[in-house]
Amino acid sequence: MYVGCKYYFWKVIKFSEKILDQFDEDRDRRWFEHWSLVFVPLFLFILGLVFRIMHWPFASLLIASGLGAILIRNVIFFFSKSRSFAEWAYFIGRMFLVTTLILHFGLRFYSIRSIFIGLCVFFVGVLIYWLKRDIGDLNQSENLEDDF
């Protein structure tokens, strides 16, 4: 039985080009979906945190450059397709918080008030996104009940 299954599987793989309604699973990745745009900013940020813990020089520069690269990557990913109002609110809150952290760690603009304001703006964006998602789920469940 195993040999028969193996033979059948090999035939399916061999003649998969002849299937007319087969989905194209290997879509071409765009340049901004490359793995380096995800892991290099994260590596810079973690390296900066290690430098900060060890009290080595250039820690603030590494943290700020890692956060700046994350900020640029988030902007590129966000504008790659159209978004709803709730996603815009979350995006603006996230950008405000990351910008506040860049000012705090990179330019040594130490103000607890600015970090608190950044966290509040981020919280409002998350709250809008969360409430909009819950309202959308309620509307969708009402529509499903109306069909029955």
Residue pairs with C-beta under 8 A, 6 or more apart in sequence:
16 22
30 80
32 73
32 76
32 77
32 80
37 73
37 76
38 73
40 69
41 66
41 67
41 69
41 70
41 73
42 66
42 70
43 66
44 62
44 65
44 66
44 69
45 62
45 63
45 66
45 67
45 70
46 66
47 62
47 66
48 59
48 60
48 61
48 62
48 63
48 64
48 65
48 66
48 105
49 59
49 63
51 57
51 58
51 59
51 62
51 63
52 59
52 60
52 63
60 105
60 106
60 108
61 106
63 105
63 106
64 102
64 105
64 106
64 107
65 106
67 98
67 101
67 102
67 105
67 106
68 102
68 106
70 98
71 95
71 98
71 99
71 102
74 91
74 94
74 95
74 98
75 95
78 87
78 91
83 91
84 132
85 128
85 132
86 128
86 129
86 131
86 132
86 133
87 129
89 124
89 125
89 128
89 129
90 125
90 126
90 128
90 129
91 125
92 121
92 125
93 121
93 122
93 123
93 124
93 125
93 126
94 122
94 125
96 118
96 121
96 122
96 125
97 118
97 119
97 121
97 122
99 118
100 114
100 115
100 117
100 118
101 115
101 118
103 109
103 114
104 110
104 111
104 114
104 115
